[in-house]
Amino acid sequence: MLTHDGCARQADDPFQMLAACMDLRCALTAPHPEAHLSSVAVHQDGSCNGLQHYAALGRDARGGAAVNLAPADRPQARPFCHPFTGSADAP
């Protein structure tokens, strides 16, 4: 069972950490933990979200690769987030 050791006070956002711990406790003590629906917010970051939508809508493989939308071994180090950044490389 989880014990209180004051770690929430040392977190970047103590109340968010407390909420996550309370939600985890609910899941672990539920009769069917795998069915527990968490309400804890999960922050996700996307690179160039607007351009990702345009690349997806236009089925643009080159644009999708430039904004980390296409499958790759690793993410682009500096995604193409400004429309004119990669224009010098255009054919």
Jmol script that loads the backbone (N, CA, C; Angstrom):
load data "model"
ATOM      1  N   MET A   1       0.845  -1.181   0.000  1.00  0.00           N
ATOM      2  CA  MET A   1       0.000   0.000   0.000  1.00  0.00           C
ATOM      3  C   MET A   1       0.888   1.241   0.000  1.00  0.00           C
ATOM      4  N   LEU A   2       0.379   2.300  -0.562  1.00  0.00           N
ATOM      5  CA  LEU A   2       1.129   3.554  -0.612  1.00  0.00           C
ATOM      6  C   LEU A   2       1.159   4.208   0.759  1.00  0.00           C
ATOM      7  N   THR A   3       2.271   4.786   1.091  1.00  0.00           N
ATOM      8  CA  THR A   3       2.386   5.509   2.358  1.00  0.00           C
ATOM      9  C   THR A   3       2.729   6.954   2.075  1.00  0.00           C
ATOM     10  N   HIS A   4       2.390   7.812   3.020  1.00  0.00           N
ATOM     11  CA  HIS A   4       2.656   9.245   2.872  1.00  0.00           C
ATOM     12  C   HIS A   4       4.066   9.545   3.362  1.00  0.00           C
ATOM     13  N   ASP A   5       4.871  10.101   2.488  1.00  0.00           N
ATOM     14  CA  ASP A   5       6.227  10.462   2.902  1.00  0.00           C
ATOM     15  C   ASP A   5       6.529  11.927   2.613  1.00  0.00           C
ATOM     16  N   GLY A   6       5.502  12.706   2.303  1.00  0.00           N
ATOM     17  CA  GLY A   6       5.687  14.137   2.066  1.00  0.00           C
ATOM     18  C   GLY A   6       6.208  14.479   0.687  1.00  0.00           C
ATOM     19  N   CYS A   7       6.239  13.505  -0.227  1.00  0.00           N
ATOM     20  CA  CYS A   7       6.802  13.765  -1.549  1.00  0.00           C
ATOM     21  C   CYS A   7       5.981  14.782  -2.339  1.00  0.00           C
ATOM     22  N   ALA A   8       4.693  14.889  -2.060  1.00  0.00           N
ATOM     23  CA  ALA A   8       3.851  15.842  -2.788  1.00  0.00           C
ATOM     24  C   ALA A   8       4.316  17.275  -2.539  1.00  0.00           C
ATOM     25  N   ARG A   9       4.814  17.547  -1.346  1.00  0.00           N
ATOM     26  CA  ARG A   9       5.282  18.903  -1.038  1.00  0.00           C
ATOM     27  C   ARG A   9       6.540  19.271  -1.810  1.00  0.00           C
ATOM     28  N   GLN A  10       7.293  18.286  -2.269  1.00  0.00           N
ATOM     29  CA  GLN A  10       8.527  18.540  -2.999  1.00  0.00           C
ATOM     30  C   GLN A  10       8.318  18.574  -4.505  1.00  0.00           C
ATOM     31  N   ALA A  11       7.111  18.268  -4.963  1.00  0.00           N
ATOM     32  CA  ALA A  11       6.821  18.237  -6.395  1.00  0.00           C
ATOM     33  C   ALA A  11       6.723  19.653  -6.963  1.00  0.00           C
ATOM     34  N   ASP A  12       6.874  19.768  -8.285  1.00  0.00           N
ATOM     35  CA  ASP A  12       6.738  21.072  -8.939  1.00  0.00           C
ATOM     36  C   ASP A  12       5.352  21.659  -8.704  1.00  0.00           C
ATOM     37  N   ASP A  13       4.336  20.818  -8.755  1.00  0.00           N
ATOM     38  CA  ASP A  13       2.956  21.237  -8.515  1.00  0.00           C
ATOM     39  C   ASP A  13       2.375  20.304  -7.458  1.00  0.00           C
ATOM     40  N   PRO A  14       2.491  20.668  -6.177  1.00  0.00           N
ATOM     41  CA  PRO A  14       2.088  19.769  -5.099  1.00  0.00           C
ATOM     42  C   PRO A  14       0.635  19.299  -5.183  1.00  0.00           C
ATOM     43  N   PHE A  15      -0.279  20.178  -5.575  1.00  0.00           N
ATOM     44  CA  PHE A  15      -1.680  19.772  -5.631  1.00  0.00           C
ATOM     45  C   PHE A  15      -1.944  18.806  -6.783  1.00  0.00           C
ATOM     46  N   GLN A  16      -1.241  18.979  -7.882  1.00  0.00           N
ATOM     47  CA  GLN A  16      -1.388  18.041  -8.989  1.00  0.00           C
ATOM     48  C   GLN A  16      -0.817  16.677  -8.592  1.00  0.00           C
ATOM     49  N   MET A  17       0.287  16.677  -7.890  1.00  0.00           N
ATOM     50  CA  MET A  17       0.877  15.431  -7.400  1.00  0.00           C
ATOM     51  C   MET A  17      -0.067  14.747  -6.420  1.00  0.00           C
ATOM     52  N   LEU A  18      -0.675  15.536  -5.527  1.00  0.00           N
ATOM     53  CA  LEU A  18      -1.625  14.982  -4.567  1.00  0.00           C
ATOM     54  C   LEU A  18      -2.824  14.372  -5.292  1.00  0.00           C
ATOM     55  N   ALA A  19      -3.334  15.076  -6.303  1.00  0.00           N
ATOM     56  CA  ALA A  19      -4.462  14.554  -7.079  1.00  0.00           C
ATOM     57  C   ALA A  19      -4.090  13.240  -7.762  1.00  0.00           C
ATOM     58  N   ALA A  20      -2.892  13.168  -8.319  1.00  0.00           N
ATOM     59  CA  ALA A  20      -2.443  11.937  -8.982  1.00  0.00           C
ATOM     60  C   ALA A  20      -2.319  10.795  -7.975  1.00  0.00           C
ATOM     61  N   CYS A  21      -1.797  11.083  -6.791  1.00  0.00           N
ATOM     62  CA  CYS A  21      -1.659  10.049  -5.757  1.00  0.00           C
ATOM     63  C   CYS A  21      -3.025   9.554  -5.289  1.00  0.00           C
ATOM     64  N   MET A  22      -3.963  10.486  -5.123  1.00  0.00           N
ATOM     65  CA  MET A  22      -5.307  10.102  -4.689  1.00  0.00           C
ATOM     66  C   MET A  22      -5.995   9.254  -5.764  1.00  0.00           C
ATOM     67  N   ASP A  23      -5.796   9.609  -7.014  1.00  0.00           N
ATOM     68  CA  ASP A  23      -6.389   8.851  -8.114  1.00  0.00           C
ATOM     69  C   ASP A  23      -5.765   7.459  -8.191  1.00  0.00           C
ATOM     70  N   LEU A  24      -4.456   7.373  -8.006  1.00  0.00           N
ATOM     71  CA  LEU A  24      -3.779   6.084  -8.009  1.00  0.00           C
ATOM     72  C   LEU A  24      -4.293   5.206  -6.870  1.00  0.00           C
ATOM     73  N   ARG A  25      -4.491   5.806  -5.711  1.00  0.00           N
ATOM     74  CA  ARG A  25      -5.026   5.056  -4.561  1.00  0.00           C
ATOM     75  C   ARG A  25      -6.409   4.501  -4.899  1.00  0.00           C
ATOM     76  N   CYS A  26      -7.255   5.326  -5.530  1.00  0.00           N
ATOM     77  CA  CYS A  26      -8.587   4.850  -5.923  1.00  0.00           C
ATOM     78  C   CYS A  26      -8.483   3.666  -6.878  1.00  0.00           C
ATOM     79  N   ALA A  27      -7.564   3.749  -7.813  1.00  0.00           N
ATOM     80  CA  ALA A  27      -7.398   2.663  -8.783  1.00  0.00           C
ATOM     81  C   ALA A  27      -6.907   1.396  -8.098  1.00  0.00           C
ATOM     82  N   LEU A  28      -5.925   1.528  -7.218  1.00  0.00           N
ATOM     83  CA  LEU A  28      -5.333   0.349  -6.578  1.00  0.00           C
ATOM     84  C   LEU A  28      -6.269  -0.324  -5.584  1.00  0.00           C
ATOM     85  N   THR A  29      -7.212   0.435  -5.026  1.00  0.00           N
ATOM     86  CA  THR A  29      -8.136  -0.144  -4.057  1.00  0.00           C
ATOM     87  C   THR A  29      -9.464  -0.553  -4.684  1.00  0.00           C
ATOM     88  N   ALA A  30      -9.628  -0.291  -5.974  1.00  0.00           N
ATOM     89  CA  ALA A  30     -10.859  -0.672  -6.673  1.00  0.00           C
ATOM     90  C   ALA A  30     -10.901  -2.182  -6.886  1.00  0.00           C
ATOM     91  N   PRO A  31     -12.111  -2.748  -6.943  1.00  0.00           N
ATOM     92  CA  PRO A  31     -12.219  -4.194  -7.195  1.00  0.00           C
ATOM     93  C   PRO A  31     -11.595  -4.603  -8.532  1.00  0.00           C
ATOM     94  N   HIS A  32     -11.676  -3.734  -9.517  1.00  0.00           N
ATOM     95  CA  HIS A  32     -11.105  -3.997 -10.836  1.00  0.00           C
ATOM     96  C   HIS A  32     -10.256  -2.787 -11.247  1.00  0.00           C
ATOM     97  N   PRO A  33      -9.014  -2.707 -10.785  1.00  0.00           N
ATOM     98  CA  PRO A  33      -8.172  -1.537 -11.066  1.00  0.00           C
ATOM     99  C   PRO A  33      -8.021  -1.231 -12.550  1.00  0.00           C
ATOM    100  N   GLU A  34      -8.026  -2.270 -13.391  1.00  0.00           N
ATOM    101  CA  GLU A  34      -7.845  -2.043 -14.821  1.00  0.00           C
ATOM    102  C   GLU A  34      -9.040  -1.310 -15.436  1.00  0.00           C
ATOM    103  N   ALA A  35     -10.166  -1.274 -14.757  1.00  0.00           N
ATOM    104  CA  ALA A  35     -11.354  -0.589 -15.266  1.00  0.00           C
ATOM    105  C   ALA A  35     -11.467   0.837 -14.734  1.00  0.00           C
ATOM    106  N   HIS A  36     -10.527   1.240 -13.878  1.00  0.00           N
ATOM    107  CA  HIS A  36     -10.573   2.582 -13.297  1.00  0.00           C
ATOM    108  C   HIS A  36     -10.368   3.649 -14.375  1.00  0.00           C
ATOM    109  N   LEU A  37     -11.252   4.628 -14.414  1.00  0.00           N
ATOM    110  CA  LEU A  37     -11.115   5.753 -15.341  1.00  0.00           C
ATOM    111  C   LEU A  37     -10.566   6.946 -14.570  1.00  0.00           C
ATOM    112  N   SER A  38      -9.385   7.345 -14.915  1.00  0.00           N
ATOM    113  CA  SER A  38      -8.728   8.459 -14.239  1.00  0.00           C
ATOM    114  C   SER A  38      -9.239   9.789 -14.776  1.00  0.00           C
ATOM    115  N   SER A  39      -9.308  10.766 -13.888  1.00  0.00           N
ATOM    116  CA  SER A  39      -9.684  12.116 -14.304  1.00  0.00           C
ATOM    117  C   SER A  39      -8.510  13.079 -14.166  1.00  0.00           C
ATOM    118  N   VAL A  40      -7.319  12.524 -13.961  1.00  0.00           N
ATOM    119  CA  VAL A  40      -6.120  13.355 -13.836  1.00  0.00           C
ATOM    120  C   VAL A  40      -5.722  13.852 -15.224  1.00  0.00           C
ATOM    121  N   ALA A  41      -5.504  15.144 -15.322  1.00  0.00           N
ATOM    122  CA  ALA A  41      -5.116  15.739 -16.606  1.00  0.00           C
ATOM    123  C   ALA A  41      -3.711  15.291 -16.991  1.00  0.00           C
ATOM    124  N   VAL A  42      -3.549  14.948 -18.247  1.00  0.00           N
ATOM    125  CA  VAL A  42      -2.241  14.558 -18.774  1.00  0.00           C
ATOM    126  C   VAL A  42      -1.877  15.572 -19.838  1.00  0.00           C
ATOM    127  N   HIS A  43      -0.826  16.306 -19.593  1.00  0.00           N
ATOM    128  CA  HIS A  43      -0.409  17.334 -20.535  1.00  0.00           C
ATOM    129  C   HIS A  43       0.446  16.711 -21.625  1.00  0.00           C
ATOM    130  N   GLN A  44       0.104  17.028 -22.856  1.00  0.00           N
ATOM    131  CA  GLN A  44       0.868  16.530 -23.989  1.00  0.00           C
ATOM    132  C   GLN A  44       1.283  17.715 -24.837  1.00  0.00           C
ATOM    133  N   ASP A  45       2.425  17.583 -25.424  1.00  0.00           N
ATOM    134  CA  ASP A  45       2.932  18.648 -26.269  1.00  0.00           C
ATOM    135  C   ASP A  45       3.086  18.119 -27.687  1.00  0.00           C
ATOM    136  N   GLY A  46       2.690  18.925 -28.612  1.00  0.00           N
ATOM    137  CA  GLY A  46       2.884  18.578 -30.012  1.00  0.00           C
ATOM    138  C   GLY A  46       3.777  19.621 -30.646  1.00  0.00           C
ATOM    139  N   SER A  47       4.488  19.237 -31.667  1.00  0.00           N
ATOM    140  CA  SER A  47       5.323  20.220 -32.348  1.00  0.00           C
ATOM    141  C   SER A  47       4.550  20.737 -33.552  1.00  0.00           C
ATOM    142  N   CYS A  48       4.352  22.032 -33.605  1.00  0.00           N
ATOM    143  CA  CYS A  48       3.723  22.681 -34.762  1.00  0.00           C
ATOM    144  C   CYS A  48       2.314  22.151 -35.008  1.00  0.00           C
ATOM    145  N   ASN A  49       1.468  22.162 -34.000  1.00  0.00           N
ATOM    146  CA  ASN A  49       0.153  21.547 -34.116  1.00  0.00           C
ATOM    147  C   ASN A  49      -0.636  22.013 -35.332  1.00  0.00           C
ATOM    148  N   GLY A  50      -0.652  23.305 -35.614  1.00  0.00           N
ATOM    149  CA  GLY A  50      -1.392  23.810 -36.763  1.00  0.00           C
ATOM    150  C   GLY A  50      -0.863  23.248 -38.067  1.00  0.00           C
ATOM    151  N   LEU A  51       0.449  23.245 -38.219  1.00  0.00           N
ATOM    152  CA  LEU A  51       1.048  22.708 -39.437  1.00  0.00           C
ATOM    153  C   LEU A  51       0.874  21.198 -39.532  1.00  0.00           C
ATOM    154  N   GLN A  52       0.794  20.520 -38.385  1.00  0.00           N
ATOM    155  CA  GLN A  52       0.529  19.088 -38.410  1.00  0.00           C
ATOM    156  C   GLN A  52      -0.851  18.821 -39.013  1.00  0.00           C
ATOM    157  N   HIS A  53      -1.823  19.650 -38.650  1.00  0.00           N
ATOM    158  CA  HIS A  53      -3.172  19.481 -39.204  1.00  0.00           C
ATOM    159  C   HIS A  53      -3.174  19.715 -40.714  1.00  0.00           C
ATOM    160  N   TYR A  54      -2.506  20.780 -41.149  1.00  0.00           N
ATOM    161  CA  TYR A  54      -2.451  21.057 -42.592  1.00  0.00           C
ATOM    162  C   TYR A  54      -1.761  19.915 -43.350  1.00  0.00           C
ATOM    163  N   ALA A  55      -0.667  19.409 -42.803  1.00  0.00           N
ATOM    164  CA  ALA A  55       0.046  18.314 -43.463  1.00  0.00           C
ATOM    165  C   ALA A  55      -0.826  17.060 -43.527  1.00  0.00           C
ATOM    166  N   ALA A  56      -1.559  16.791 -42.449  1.00  0.00           N
ATOM    167  CA  ALA A  56      -2.422  15.612 -42.428  1.00  0.00           C
ATOM    168  C   ALA A  56      -3.589  15.771 -43.400  1.00  0.00           C
ATOM    169  N   LEU A  57      -4.213  16.947 -43.384  1.00  0.00           N
ATOM    170  CA  LEU A  57      -5.353  17.177 -44.278  1.00  0.00           C
ATOM    171  C   LEU A  57      -4.942  17.112 -45.743  1.00  0.00           C
ATOM    172  N   GLY A  58      -3.755  17.625 -46.039  1.00  0.00           N
ATOM    173  CA  GLY A  58      -3.271  17.611 -47.411  1.00  0.00           C
ATOM    174  C   GLY A  58      -2.523  16.347 -47.783  1.00  0.00           C
ATOM    175  N   ARG A  59      -2.420  15.427 -46.838  1.00  0.00           N
ATOM    176  CA  ARG A  59      -1.669  14.172 -47.059  1.00  0.00           C
ATOM    177  C   ARG A  59      -0.269  14.458 -47.606  1.00  0.00           C
ATOM    178  N   ASP A  60       0.353  15.455 -46.978  1.00  0.00           N
ATOM    179  CA  ASP A  60       1.673  15.920 -47.397  1.00  0.00           C
ATOM    180  C   ASP A  60       2.749  15.151 -46.629  1.00  0.00           C
ATOM    181  N   ALA A  61       3.358  14.175 -47.266  1.00  0.00           N
ATOM    182  CA  ALA A  61       4.350  13.335 -46.602  1.00  0.00           C
ATOM    183  C   ALA A  61       5.584  14.133 -46.189  1.00  0.00           C
ATOM    184  N   ARG A  62       6.054  15.008 -47.074  1.00  0.00           N
ATOM    185  CA  ARG A  62       7.251  15.801 -46.754  1.00  0.00           C
ATOM    186  C   ARG A  62       6.964  16.774 -45.610  1.00  0.00           C
ATOM    187  N   GLY A  63       5.804  17.435 -45.676  1.00  0.00           N
ATOM    188  CA  GLY A  63       5.423  18.343 -44.591  1.00  0.00           C
ATOM    189  C   GLY A  63       5.189  17.596 -43.300  1.00  0.00           C
ATOM    190  N   GLY A  64       4.581  16.418 -43.376  1.00  0.00           N
ATOM    191  CA  GLY A  64       4.357  15.611 -42.181  1.00  0.00           C
ATOM    192  C   GLY A  64       5.648  15.190 -41.517  1.00  0.00           C
ATOM    193  N   ALA A  65       6.636  14.841 -42.333  1.00  0.00           N
ATOM    194  CA  ALA A  65       7.941  14.476 -41.777  1.00  0.00           C
ATOM    195  C   ALA A  65       8.614  15.682 -41.123  1.00  0.00           C
ATOM    196  N   ALA A  66       8.392  16.865 -41.684  1.00  0.00           N
ATOM    197  CA  ALA A  66       9.031  18.075 -41.160  1.00  0.00           C
ATOM    198  C   ALA A  66       8.448  18.505 -39.816  1.00  0.00           C
ATOM    199  N   VAL A  67       7.213  18.107 -39.520  1.00  0.00           N
ATOM    200  CA  VAL A  67       6.578  18.522 -38.262  1.00  0.00           C
ATOM    201  C   VAL A  67       6.331  17.335 -37.323  1.00  0.00           C
ATOM    202  N   ASN A  68       7.140  16.287 -37.465  1.00  0.00           N
ATOM    203  CA  ASN A  68       7.079  15.111 -36.585  1.00  0.00           C
ATOM    204  C   ASN A  68       5.740  14.393 -36.650  1.00  0.00           C
ATOM    205  N   LEU A  69       5.110  14.394 -37.819  1.00  0.00           N
ATOM    206  CA  LEU A  69       3.835  13.707 -37.981  1.00  0.00           C
ATOM    207  C   LEU A  69       4.021  12.331 -38.607  1.00  0.00           C
ATOM    208  N   ALA A  70       5.034  12.196 -39.412  1.00  0.00           N
ATOM    209  CA  ALA A  70       5.300  10.926 -40.098  1.00  0.00           C
ATOM    210  C   ALA A  70       6.176  10.035 -39.215  1.00  0.00           C
ATOM    211  N   PRO A  71       6.046   8.717 -39.357  1.00  0.00           N
ATOM    212  CA  PRO A  71       6.891   7.805 -38.573  1.00  0.00           C
ATOM    213  C   PRO A  71       8.371   8.057 -38.851  1.00  0.00           C
ATOM    214  N   ALA A  72       9.157   8.015 -37.795  1.00  0.00           N
ATOM    215  CA  ALA A  72      10.608   8.221 -37.913  1.00  0.00           C
ATOM    216  C   ALA A  72      11.295   7.486 -36.775  1.00  0.00           C
ATOM    217  N   ASP A  73      12.579   7.241 -36.947  1.00  0.00           N
ATOM    218  CA  ASP A  73      13.342   6.588 -35.882  1.00  0.00           C
ATOM    219  C   ASP A  73      13.431   7.467 -34.642  1.00  0.00           C
ATOM    220  N   ARG A  74      13.475   8.781 -34.862  1.00  0.00           N
ATOM    221  CA  ARG A  74      13.510   9.730 -33.742  1.00  0.00           C
ATOM    222  C   ARG A  74      12.896  11.050 -34.209  1.00  0.00           C
ATOM    223  N   PRO A  75      12.413  11.882 -33.271  1.00  0.00           N
ATOM    224  CA  PRO A  75      11.790  13.148 -33.645  1.00  0.00           C
ATOM    225  C   PRO A  75      12.775  14.109 -34.305  1.00  0.00           C
ATOM    226  N   GLN A  76      12.236  15.020 -35.092  1.00  0.00           N
ATOM    227  CA  GLN A  76      13.065  16.060 -35.690  1.00  0.00           C
ATOM    228  C   GLN A  76      13.685  16.887 -34.572  1.00  0.00           C
ATOM    229  N   ALA A  77      14.956  17.188 -34.664  1.00  0.00           N
ATOM    230  CA  ALA A  77      15.617  17.992 -33.639  1.00  0.00           C
ATOM    231  C   ALA A  77      15.052  19.412 -33.623  1.00  0.00           C
ATOM    232  N   ARG A  78      14.865  19.989 -34.788  1.00  0.00           N
ATOM    233  CA  ARG A  78      14.299  21.332 -34.899  1.00  0.00           C
ATOM    234  C   ARG A  78      13.175  21.263 -35.918  1.00  0.00           C
ATOM    235  N   PRO A  79      11.944  20.988 -35.449  1.00  0.00           N
ATOM    236  CA  PRO A  79      10.853  20.849 -36.401  1.00  0.00           C
ATOM    237  C   PRO A  79      10.602  22.128 -37.188  1.00  0.00           C
ATOM    238  N   PHE A  80      10.044  21.953 -38.340  1.00  0.00           N
ATOM    239  CA  PHE A  80       9.741  23.030 -39.277  1.00  0.00           C
ATOM    240  C   PHE A  80       8.470  23.735 -38.808  1.00  0.00           C
ATOM    241  N   CYS A  81       8.584  24.628 -37.821  1.00  0.00           N
ATOM    242  CA  CYS A  81       7.412  25.271 -37.235  1.00  0.00           C
ATOM    243  C   CYS A  81       7.102  26.622 -37.847  1.00  0.00           C
ATOM    244  N   HIS A  82       8.020  27.220 -38.489  1.00  0.00           N
ATOM    245  CA  HIS A  82       7.758  28.503 -39.131  1.00  0.00           C
ATOM    246  C   HIS A  82       7.659  28.241 -40.629  1.00  0.00           C
ATOM    247  N   PRO A  83       6.611  28.747 -41.279  1.00  0.00           N
ATOM    248  CA  PRO A  83       6.388  28.400 -42.682  1.00  0.00           C
ATOM    249  C   PRO A  83       7.538  28.716 -43.621  1.00  0.00           C
ATOM    250  N   PHE A  84       8.425  29.643 -43.271  1.00  0.00           N
ATOM    251  CA  PHE A  84       9.498  30.041 -44.183  1.00  0.00           C
ATOM    252  C   PHE A  84      10.857  29.451 -43.823  1.00  0.00           C
ATOM    253  N   THR A  85      10.943  28.711 -42.707  1.00  0.00           N
ATOM    254  CA  THR A  85      12.222  28.167 -42.257  1.00  0.00           C
ATOM    255  C   THR A  85      12.846  27.228 -43.280  1.00  0.00           C
ATOM    256  N   GLY A  86      12.056  26.333 -43.838  1.00  0.00           N
ATOM    257  CA  GLY A  86      12.599  25.355 -44.768  1.00  0.00           C
ATOM    258  C   GLY A  86      12.471  25.733 -46.221  1.00  0.00           C
ATOM    259  N   SER A  87      12.029  26.962 -46.508  1.00  0.00           N
ATOM    260  CA  SER A  87      11.803  27.336 -47.906  1.00  0.00           C
ATOM    261  C   SER A  87      13.089  27.394 -48.723  1.00  0.00           C
ATOM    262  N   ALA A  88      14.230  27.575 -48.096  1.00  0.00           N
ATOM    263  CA  ALA A  88      15.509  27.620 -48.844  1.00  0.00           C
ATOM    264  C   ALA A  88      15.843  26.257 -49.422  1.00  0.00           C
ATOM    265  N   ASP A  89      15.308  25.188 -48.793  1.00  0.00           N
ATOM    266  CA  ASP A  89      15.568  23.840 -49.274  1.00  0.00           C
ATOM    267  C   ASP A  89      14.534  23.365 -50.288  1.00  0.00           C
ATOM    268  N   ALA A  90      13.561  24.194 -50.593  1.00  0.00           N
ATOM    269  CA  ALA A  90      12.480  23.785 -51.504  1.00  0.00           C
ATOM    270  C   ALA A  90      13.017  23.581 -52.903  1.00  0.00           C
ATOM    271  N   PRO A  91      12.459  22.593 -53.626  1.00  0.00           N
ATOM    272  CA  PRO A  91      12.966  22.332 -54.999  1.00  0.00           C
ATOM    273  C   PRO A  91      12.556  23.439 -55.959  1.00  0.00           C
TER     274      PRO A  91
END
end "model"
wireframe off; spacefill off
backbone 0.3
color backbone group
